């Protein structure tokens, strides 16, 4: 059983930066691909970025590519999301997730954190 705990969220002005962290425990961190998702108010949760087990490959939704960077430290069992040049539309609760499985044509993650709020102000 994997437990995930996000941190690093907060209030930031547009154009600013934040770094989210996701601390993992209860499993072998390096054996899990990981991802970040976000859910804006009154919207569905959507994919933001993912990273392979070794960290050698990363994937991003178009709206954050070039501004966000996903990374991981397998020695510290921690996943990161560096967010630069934040925009108002990045306001959301951000979730980390582990262990994606391809099912019915979509990647479904088996483990989720509780989320951390990111609010971007003008």
C-alpha positions as CSV (number, residue, x, y, z in Angstrom):
1,X,0.0,0.0,0.0
2,X,1.4,3.3,-1.1
3,X,0.7,6.5,0.8
4,X,1.2,9.9,-0.9
5,X,1.3,13.3,0.8
6,X,1.5,16.5,-1.2
7,X,2.9,19.8,0.1
8,X,4.0,23.1,-1.3
9,X,0.8,24.6,-2.4
10,X,-0.2,28.2,-1.6
11,X,-1.1,31.6,-2.9
12,X,1.1,33.1,-5.6
13,X,0.8,36.0,-8.0
14,X,0.5,35.4,-11.7
15,X,4.0,35.0,-13.2
16,X,5.3,33.6,-9.9
17,X,6.6,30.1,-9.1
18,X,5.8,27.3,-6.7
19,X,7.3,23.8,-6.2
20,X,5.0,21.0,-5.1
21,X,6.3,17.9,-3.4
22,X,4.8,14.5,-3.0
23,X,6.3,12.3,-0.3
24,X,5.7,8.6,-0.8
25,X,5.8,5.8,1.8
26,X,4.7,2.2,2.1
27,X,6.1,0.9,-1.0
28,X,9.1,0.9,-3.3
29,X,9.0,4.3,-4.8
30,X,11.3,3.6,-7.7
31,X,9.0,0.9,-8.9
32,X,6.1,3.2,-9.6
33,X,5.5,5.6,-12.5
34,X,4.1,8.8,-11.0
35,X,1.8,11.7,-12.1
36,X,0.4,15.0,-11.2
37,X,-3.2,15.9,-11.7
38,X,-5.3,19.0,-10.9
39,X,-8.9,19.8,-10.3
40,X,-10.2,23.4,-10.7
41,X,-13.4,24.5,-9.0
42,X,-16.4,22.8,-10.5
43,X,-14.3,21.0,-13.1
44,X,-13.1,17.4,-13.4
45,X,-9.7,16.3,-12.3
46,X,-7.3,16.4,-15.3
47,X,-3.8,15.1,-16.1
48,X,-0.9,17.6,-15.7
49,X,2.3,15.6,-16.0
50,X,3.8,12.2,-15.5
51,X,7.2,10.6,-15.1
52,X,8.5,7.1,-15.6
53,X,10.0,5.0,-12.8
54,X,13.6,6.0,-13.5
55,X,12.7,9.6,-14.4
56,X,14.1,9.3,-17.8
57,X,10.8,10.2,-19.6
58,X,8.3,12.9,-18.8
59,X,5.0,13.9,-20.3
60,X,3.0,17.1,-20.0
61,X,-0.4,18.4,-21.0
62,X,0.0,21.1,-23.6
63,X,-1.2,23.9,-21.3
64,X,1.8,23.5,-18.9
65,X,4.5,22.3,-21.2
66,X,7.5,24.7,-21.0
67,X,6.3,26.1,-17.7
68,X,6.1,23.1,-15.4
69,X,8.7,20.5,-14.8
70,X,8.0,17.1,-13.2
71,X,10.9,15.3,-11.5
72,X,11.6,12.7,-8.9
73,X,14.2,11.8,-6.3
74,X,14.1,8.0,-5.9
75,X,16.6,8.2,-3.0
76,X,14.2,10.5,-1.1
77,X,11.0,8.9,-2.2
78,X,9.7,12.2,-3.4
79,X,8.0,13.5,-6.5
80,X,8.2,17.2,-7.5
81,X,6.4,19.6,-9.7
82,X,8.2,22.9,-10.4
83,X,5.7,25.4,-11.6
84,X,6.9,28.6,-13.2
85,X,5.2,31.5,-14.9
86,X,1.9,30.6,-13.2
87,X,-1.3,31.8,-14.7
88,X,-4.7,32.4,-13.2
89,X,-6.0,29.2,-14.9
90,X,-3.5,27.1,-13.0
91,X,-5.6,27.6,-9.9
92,X,-6.6,24.2,-8.7
93,X,-6.1,21.4,-6.2
94,X,-3.1,19.5,-7.3
95,X,-2.9,15.7,-6.6
96,X,0.0,13.3,-7.0
97,X,-0.7,9.8,-8.1
98,X,1.2,6.5,-8.4
99,X,1.1,3.3,-10.3
100,X,-0.7,3.9,-13.6
101,X,-2.4,1.0,-15.3
102,X,-3.7,1.2,-18.9
103,X,-7.4,0.2,-18.8
104,X,-10.0,0.8,-21.4
105,X,-7.6,3.1,-23.3
106,X,-6.8,5.4,-20.4
107,X,-4.2,5.4,-17.7
108,X,-5.7,4.8,-14.3
109,X,-3.7,5.5,-11.2
110,X,-4.0,3.2,-8.2
111,X,-2.9,5.5,-5.5
112,X,-3.7,9.2,-4.8
113,X,-2.7,11.9,-2.4
114,X,-5.1,14.2,-0.6
115,X,-4.2,17.2,-2.7
116,X,-2.7,20.6,-2.1
117,X,-4.3,23.9,-3.1
118,X,-2.6,26.2,-5.5
119,X,-4.2,29.7,-6.0
120,X,-2.9,32.1,-8.5
121,X,-3.9,35.7,-8.1
122,X,-3.8,38.7,-10.5
